Amino acid sequence: MKTQVKKPGRVKAALLHWLGVPIDLKNDAFWSAWASSTNAAGQQVNENTVMSLSASWACTRLISEAVATLPLHLYERTTDGRRRAVDHPLYPILNRSPNTDSTSATYWEANTAAILLRGNGFSEKQFFNGRMVGLKFLAPNRLGSKKKANGDVQIVYTEENGSQREILERNLFHIPGFSLDGKWGISTIQYGAAVFGSALAAAQAANGTFERGLAPTVAFTMEQVLKKEQRAEFRENLKDVSGALNAGKSPLLEGGMKAETIGIKPSDAQLLESRSFSVEEVCRWFRVDPSMVGHGNKDSNWGTGLEQKLIGFLTFTLRPWLTRIEQAINKHLLSPQDQRRFYAEFSIEGLLRADSAARSAFYSVMVNNGIMTRDEVRQLENLPTMGGNADVLTVQTAMAPLDSLGQSTDGDTARAAMAAWLKNQSN
């Protein structure tokens, strides 16, 4: 008799995932937990609600657009260094157009956003005649699982027209985010549900306060108990009283009616301070300095302090994401034979394109120290090469040894001899 293995439920699957026990990709518990919503602080926390927070929107856009706009190249290792492998079939997929519908920028932007929010980015490898010709990004909200009649679980994707199709596990290109088990990335939305829920609740409270025109909640008391009909009539008349309050007019209270404010004033509740704190809390989950998304005073957003924050953003925020993507490409999109010769790498020099002064200083150091030629610099600036001496490594020689002062070089001697010969010829 064949024993059936009972699949773990959502809670157990999440616990096993947290403890580092690998989860089968064809387990519906993984997909249901991956796409689920969470309630926190009385708010529904999911991808749409989290992105409605300005801080989450700004952090996600900042990282996704920074990653997507960096040049991504495929390189080949050579005996004298490396060169761009522009003839490799994978190069145009990574650098120009992963599929017929997306540019490389839009593809990597969506992929990075999915990893940031969901913890995992999935794409489908597209093949033609046995060769991979493209990568199609799979929207997280349309990717899931479906149980067959025999109990097996298949990975399904819902197209824009509503039709569903199966995707083979071997055709999935998976990029995990921050991971606890070394295989699956964990969802920022799920783990940060309490913070995002509090931020959503603070935003909702603020919207309600401003909707009432910053007026406090008013309670009306009467000396006698009203009948059901009288209560209904009072609530209808209350609309006129509330309108008068919002319009700044003095309402008329009859029959011993009294009006008293209840609830906490916005100033006492520190509503603005709470929303400011929520921005900092959200930024902490994305490891983004609040000043990078426009939060803070002018002292923290300008000057040398911002320059150091930009360096920190590149080092501690962007670099881990770039490394994850590079290593996923090298492992899953290159064959074992190609992995020995080729590798993908982002060009972080692309961040200097917006800073002409920093770019000029970088080029000067590289050329003056014989690390780059002038033609290599011109190529980076999309200028035609000049050839000749422009493609020769040069160094600054103004710093000469003391014992060589007053001594002519071989070039100086040759020029002096030529000048003497020309002088004799003219005589």
C-alpha positions as CSV (number, residue, x, y, z in Angstrom):
1,M,0.0,0.0,0.0
2,K,1.4,3.3,-1.1
3,T,1.6,5.9,1.7
4,Q,0.6,9.4,0.7
5,V,2.7,12.3,2.0
6,K,0.6,15.0,3.5
7,K,1.6,18.4,2.3
8,P,2.2,21.0,4.9
9,G,-0.3,23.8,5.4
10,R,0.4,27.5,5.0
11,V,1.5,28.0,8.6
12,K,3.7,25.0,8.7
13,A,5.2,25.7,5.2
14,A,6.0,29.3,6.3
15,L,7.7,27.9,9.5
16,L,9.7,25.4,7.5
17,H,10.7,28.1,5.1
18,W,11.8,30.3,8.0
19,L,13.8,27.4,9.5
20,G,15.6,26.9,6.2
21,V,13.9,23.7,5.1
22,P,13.8,23.8,1.2
23,I,10.2,24.1,-0.2
24,D,9.3,22.4,-3.4
25,L,8.4,24.9,-6.1
26,K,5.5,22.7,-7.1
27,N,4.0,23.0,-3.7
28,D,0.8,25.1,-3.7
29,A,1.5,26.2,-0.1
30,F,4.5,28.2,-1.4
31,W,2.5,30.0,-4.0
32,S,-0.5,30.7,-1.8
33,A,1.8,32.2,0.9
34,W,3.8,34.1,-1.7
35,A,0.7,35.9,-3.1
36,S,-1.3,36.3,0.1
37,S,-2.3,39.5,1.9
38,T,-1.9,40.2,5.6
39,N,-4.0,42.2,8.0
40,A,-2.1,44.5,10.3
41,A,-3.3,47.5,12.3
42,G,-6.7,47.0,10.8
43,Q,-5.3,47.4,7.3
44,Q,-5.1,45.0,4.3
45,V,-1.4,44.8,3.5
46,N,-0.6,43.6,0.0
47,E,1.4,44.8,-3.0
48,N,-1.2,47.4,-4.1
49,T,-1.7,48.9,-0.6
50,V,2.0,49.1,0.2
51,M,2.7,50.9,-3.1
52,S,0.1,53.4,-2.2
53,L,2.4,54.7,0.5
54,S,4.6,57.5,-0.9
55,A,7.7,56.2,1.0
56,S,7.3,52.6,-0.4
57,W,6.6,54.0,-3.9
58,A,9.7,56.2,-3.8
59,C,12.0,53.5,-2.4
60,T,10.8,50.9,-4.9
61,R,11.2,53.3,-7.8
62,L,14.6,54.5,-6.6
63,I,16.2,51.1,-6.4
64,S,14.4,49.6,-9.5
65,E,15.1,52.5,-11.8
66,A,18.8,52.7,-10.6
67,V,19.3,49.0,-11.3
68,A,17.4,49.1,-14.6
69,T,19.3,52.1,-16.1
70,L,22.8,50.7,-15.4
71,P,24.4,49.2,-18.4
72,L,24.5,45.4,-18.3
73,H,27.1,43.6,-20.4
74,L,28.2,40.1,-21.1
75,Y,32.0,39.7,-21.0
76,E,34.4,37.1,-22.2
77,R,37.6,36.3,-20.3
78,T,40.7,36.7,-22.6
79,T,44.4,36.2,-22.1
80,D,45.0,39.9,-21.8
81,G,41.9,40.9,-19.8
82,R,38.3,40.8,-21.1
83,R,36.1,42.0,-23.9
84,R,32.4,42.4,-24.5
85,A,30.9,39.2,-25.9
86,V,28.6,41.0,-28.3
87,D,28.4,37.9,-30.6
88,H,27.1,35.7,-27.8
89,P,23.3,34.9,-28.2
90,L,22.7,36.1,-24.6
91,Y,24.2,39.5,-25.1
92,P,21.2,41.2,-26.9
93,I,18.8,39.6,-24.5
94,L,20.5,41.1,-21.5
95,N,21.6,44.4,-23.0
96,R,18.9,45.5,-25.5
97,S,15.6,43.6,-25.6
98,P,14.7,40.5,-23.4
99,N,11.5,39.9,-25.4
100,T,9.4,41.4,-28.1
101,D,7.4,43.6,-25.6
102,S,10.0,45.0,-23.3
103,T,13.2,46.9,-23.4
104,S,16.0,45.9,-21.1
105,A,15.2,48.9,-18.8
106,T,11.5,48.0,-18.4
107,Y,12.3,44.3,-17.9
108,W,14.9,44.8,-15.2
109,E,12.8,47.5,-13.5
110,A,9.8,45.2,-13.1
111,N,12.0,42.3,-12.1
112,T,13.8,44.3,-9.4
113,A,10.5,45.7,-8.1
114,A,9.1,42.1,-7.8
115,I,12.2,41.0,-5.8
116,L,12.0,44.1,-3.6
117,L,8.3,43.6,-2.7
118,R,7.7,39.8,-3.0
119,G,11.2,38.5,-2.4
120,N,11.5,36.6,-5.7
121,G,11.5,37.5,-9.3
122,F,10.4,35.0,-11.9
123,S,10.8,35.0,-15.7
124,E,10.1,32.4,-18.4
125,K,12.8,31.4,-20.7
126,Q,11.7,31.5,-24.3
127,F,13.2,29.0,-26.8
128,F,13.3,28.6,-30.6
129,N,14.8,25.6,-32.2
130,G,16.3,24.5,-28.9
131,R,18.1,27.8,-28.3
132,M,17.0,30.5,-25.7
133,V,16.0,33.6,-27.5
134,G,14.2,35.7,-24.8
135,L,13.1,36.2,-21.3
136,K,9.5,37.0,-20.4
137,F,8.8,38.6,-17.1
138,L,6.0,36.9,-15.1
139,A,3.8,39.3,-13.2
140,P,3.6,38.1,-9.6
141,N,-0.1,38.7,-9.3
142,R,-0.7,36.3,-12.3
143,L,1.6,33.6,-11.3
144,G,0.5,30.7,-9.1
145,S,-0.3,27.0,-8.8
146,K,-3.1,24.7,-9.8
147,K,-3.8,21.2,-8.5
148,K,-4.4,18.5,-11.0
149,A,-6.9,15.6,-10.7
150,N,-4.2,13.2,-9.6
151,G,-3.1,15.6,-6.8
152,D,0.0,17.0,-8.5
153,V,0.6,20.7,-8.5
154,Q,1.5,22.6,-11.7
155,I,2.8,26.1,-12.1
156,V,0.3,28.2,-14.1
157,Y,0.4,31.7,-15.5
158,T,-2.7,33.8,-16.3
159,E,-2.4,35.8,-19.5
160,E,-3.9,39.3,-19.9
161,N,-6.8,37.7,-21.8
162,G,-7.7,35.5,-18.8
163,S,-6.4,32.2,-20.3
164,Q,-4.1,30.0,-18.2
165,R,-1.2,28.0,-19.3
166,E,1.3,25.7,-17.5
167,I,5.0,26.7,-17.2
168,L,7.6,24.0,-16.7
169,E,9.8,24.5,-13.7
170,R,13.0,24.1,-15.9
171,N,11.9,27.1,-18.0
172,L,11.7,29.4,-15.0
173,F,14.4,32.0,-14.4
174,H,14.4,32.7,-10.7
175,I,16.2,35.6,-8.9
176,P,15.8,35.4,-5.1
177,G,16.1,38.4,-2.8
178,F,17.3,38.4,0.8
179,S,17.0,34.8,1.8
180,L,17.1,32.8,5.1
181,D,17.4,29.3,3.5
182,G,19.7,30.1,0.6
183,K,17.1,29.3,-2.0
184,W,13.9,31.4,-1.7
185,G,13.8,35.1,-1.0
186,I,11.5,36.3,1.8
187,S,8.7,38.8,1.2
188,T,9.3,42.4,2.4
189,I,5.5,42.8,2.4
190,Q,4.9,39.8,4.7
191,Y,7.7,40.4,7.1
192,G,7.1,44.2,7.3
193,A,3.3,43.9,7.5
194,A,3.2,45.5,10.9
195,V,5.2,48.6,9.8
196,F,3.3,49.0,6.5
197,G,-0.1,48.4,8.3
198,S,0.7,51.2,10.8
199,A,1.8,53.5,8.1
200,L,-1.4,52.8,6.2
201,A,-3.5,53.4,9.3
202,A,-1.7,56.7,10.0
203,A,-2.4,57.8,6.4
204,Q,-6.0,56.8,6.7
205,A,-6.4,58.7,10.0
206,A,-4.8,61.8,8.5
207,N,-7.0,61.6,5.4
208,G,-10.1,61.4,7.7
209,T,-9.0,64.3,9.8
210,F,-8.4,66.5,6.8
211,E,-11.7,65.4,5.2
212,R,-13.5,66.7,8.3
213,G,-11.7,70.0,7.9
214,L,-9.5,69.4,10.9
215,A,-12.7,69.6,13.1
216,P,-12.8,67.4,16.1
217,T,-15.5,64.7,16.6
218,V,-18.5,66.2,18.4
219,A,-20.9,64.2,20.6
220,F,-24.4,65.6,21.4
221,T,-26.1,64.8,24.7
222,M,-29.8,65.4,25.8
223,E,-31.5,65.3,29.1
224,Q,-34.2,62.8,28.2
225,V,-34.2,59.4,26.4
226,L,-35.3,59.8,22.8
227,K,-37.6,57.4,21.0
228,K,-36.6,55.6,17.8
229,E,-38.4,58.1,15.5
230,Q,-36.8,61.0,17.4
231,R,-33.3,59.5,17.0
232,A,-33.8,59.1,13.3
233,E,-35.1,62.7,13.0
234,F,-32.2,63.9,15.2
235,R,-29.6,62.2,13.0
236,E,-31.1,63.7,9.9
237,N,-31.0,67.2,11.5
238,L,-27.5,66.5,12.6
239,K,-26.3,66.8,9.1
240,D,-27.3,70.5,9.1
241,V,-25.6,71.0,12.5
242,S,-22.4,69.3,11.2
243,G,-22.5,71.4,8.1
244,A,-22.8,74.6,10.2
245,L,-19.8,73.5,12.3
246,N,-17.7,72.9,9.2
247,A,-18.8,76.2,7.7
248,G,-17.7,78.0,10.9
249,K,-21.2,79.0,11.9
250,S,-22.8,78.6,15.3
251,P,-25.4,75.8,15.5
252,L,-28.6,76.2,17.4
253,L,-29.0,73.5,20.2
254,E,-32.5,73.0,21.5
255,G,-34.2,71.1,24.3
256,G,-31.2,71.0,26.7
257,M,-28.9,69.5,24.0
258,K,-25.2,69.9,24.8
259,A,-22.2,69.4,22.4
260,E,-18.9,68.1,23.6
261,T,-15.8,67.1,21.7
262,I,-14.6,63.6,22.0
263,G,-11.5,61.7,20.8
264,I,-7.9,62.9,20.6
265,K,-6.9,66.1,18.9
266,P,-4.6,65.7,15.9
267,S,-1.9,67.8,17.7
268,D,-2.2,65.6,20.8
269,A,-2.1,62.4,18.7
270,Q,1.1,63.8,17.0
271,L,-0.4,62.9,13.6
272,L,2.2,64.6,11.6
273,E,5.1,63.2,13.7
274,S,3.6,59.7,13.3
275,R,3.5,60.0,9.5
276,S,7.1,61.3,9.5
277,F,8.2,58.3,11.6
278,S,6.4,56.0,9.3
279,V,8.5,57.3,6.4
280,E,11.6,56.5,8.3
281,E,10.3,53.0,9.2
282,V,9.4,52.2,5.6
283,C,12.8,53.4,4.3
284,R,14.5,51.2,6.9
285,W,12.9,48.1,5.3
286,F,14.3,49.0,1.9
287,R,17.6,50.1,3.3
288,V,17.3,53.6,1.8
289,D,18.3,56.8,3.6
290,P,15.1,58.9,4.0
291,S,16.9,61.9,2.4
292,M,17.2,59.8,-0.9
293,V,13.4,60.0,-1.2
294,G,13.0,63.6,-0.3
295,H,12.5,63.2,3.5
296,G,14.4,65.5,5.8
297,N,15.6,69.1,6.0
298,K,17.8,71.0,3.6
299,D,20.9,70.3,5.7
300,S,20.7,66.6,5.2
301,N,19.7,66.8,1.5
302,W,22.5,68.9,0.1
303,G,26.3,69.3,0.2
304,T,29.0,66.8,1.1
305,G,26.6,64.9,3.3
306,L,24.5,63.9,0.4
307,E,27.5,62.9,-1.6
308,Q,28.5,60.5,1.1
309,K,25.0,59.2,1.3
310,L,25.1,58.5,-2.5
311,I,28.3,56.5,-2.0
312,G,26.6,54.6,0.8
313,F,23.5,54.0,-1.3
314,L,25.7,52.5,-4.1
315,T,27.7,50.4,-1.6
316,F,25.1,49.1,0.8
317,T,21.9,49.3,-1.2
318,L,22.5,48.9,-4.9
319,R,25.5,46.6,-4.9
320,P,23.8,43.6,-3.2
321,W,21.0,43.7,-5.7
322,L,23.4,44.0,-8.6
323,T,25.4,41.0,-7.3
324,R,22.2,38.9,-6.9
325,I,21.2,39.6,-10.5
326,E,24.7,39.0,-12.0
327,Q,25.1,35.7,-10.2
328,A,21.6,34.5,-11.1
329,I,22.4,35.2,-14.8
330,N,25.7,33.4,-14.6
331,K,24.3,30.4,-12.9
332,H,21.0,29.9,-14.7
333,L,21.4,31.5,-18.2
334,L,24.9,30.3,-19.1
335,S,25.8,26.7,-19.8
336,P,28.5,25.1,-17.6
337,Q,30.9,25.4,-20.5
338,D,30.1,29.1,-21.1
339,Q,30.5,29.9,-17.4
340,R,34.2,29.3,-17.7
341,R,34.6,32.0,-20.4
342,F,31.6,34.4,-20.0
343,Y,30.1,36.3,-17.2
344,A,27.5,39.2,-16.8
345,E,28.3,42.4,-15.0
346,F,26.7,45.8,-14.5
347,S,28.7,48.9,-15.3
348,I,28.4,51.1,-12.2
349,E,30.2,53.9,-14.1
350,G,26.8,54.6,-15.6
351,L,25.9,56.3,-12.3
352,L,28.5,59.0,-13.2
353,R,26.7,60.0,-16.4
354,A,24.6,62.6,-14.5
355,D,27.7,64.2,-12.8
356,S,30.0,65.7,-15.5
357,A,32.5,67.0,-12.9
358,A,32.9,63.6,-11.3
359,R,33.0,61.9,-14.7
360,S,35.8,64.2,-15.9
361,A,37.8,63.7,-12.7
362,F,37.4,59.9,-13.1
363,Y,38.6,60.0,-16.7
364,S,41.5,62.2,-15.9
365,V,42.8,59.9,-13.2
366,M,42.4,56.8,-15.4
367,V,44.2,58.4,-18.4
368,N,47.0,60.2,-16.5
369,N,47.9,57.1,-14.7
370,G,48.0,54.9,-17.8
371,I,45.0,52.8,-16.9
372,M,42.8,53.8,-19.8
373,T,43.6,55.3,-23.2
374,R,41.9,58.4,-24.6
375,D,40.1,56.3,-27.2
376,E,38.6,54.2,-24.5
377,V,37.3,57.3,-22.8
378,R,35.9,58.5,-26.1
379,Q,34.1,55.2,-26.5
380,L,32.5,55.6,-23.1
381,E,31.3,59.0,-24.1
382,N,29.9,57.6,-27.4
383,L,32.5,59.5,-29.4
384,P,34.4,58.1,-32.4
385,T,37.9,56.8,-31.8
386,M,40.8,58.8,-33.1
387,G,43.4,56.0,-33.4
388,G,47.1,56.6,-33.4
389,N,48.5,58.0,-30.1
390,A,44.9,58.3,-28.8
391,D,45.0,54.5,-28.4
392,V,48.3,54.5,-26.5
393,L,48.6,54.3,-22.7
394,T,50.3,57.5,-21.4
395,V,51.3,58.7,-18.0
396,Q,52.2,62.1,-16.5
397,T,56.0,62.6,-16.3
398,A,56.2,66.0,-14.6
399,M,57.4,64.4,-11.4
400,A,61.0,63.7,-12.4
401,P,63.8,62.4,-10.1
402,L,66.1,65.1,-8.7
403,D,69.2,63.5,-10.1
404,S,67.7,63.8,-13.6
405,L,67.3,67.5,-13.5
406,G,69.4,69.3,-16.1
407,Q,69.9,66.2,-18.1
408,S,68.3,65.9,-21.6
409,T,66.3,62.9,-22.6
410,D,66.9,61.0,-25.8
411,G,64.1,62.9,-27.4
412,D,65.6,66.2,-26.4
413,T,69.0,65.2,-27.9
414,A,67.4,64.1,-31.2
415,R,65.5,67.4,-31.5
416,A,68.6,69.4,-30.7
417,A,70.6,67.5,-33.4
418,M,67.9,68.1,-36.0
419,A,67.8,71.8,-35.2
420,A,71.6,72.1,-35.6
421,W,71.4,70.3,-38.9
422,L,68.7,72.6,-40.3
423,K,70.7,75.6,-39.2
424,N,73.8,74.4,-41.1
425,Q,71.7,73.7,-44.2
426,S,70.3,77.2,-44.2
427,N,73.8,78.7,-44.0
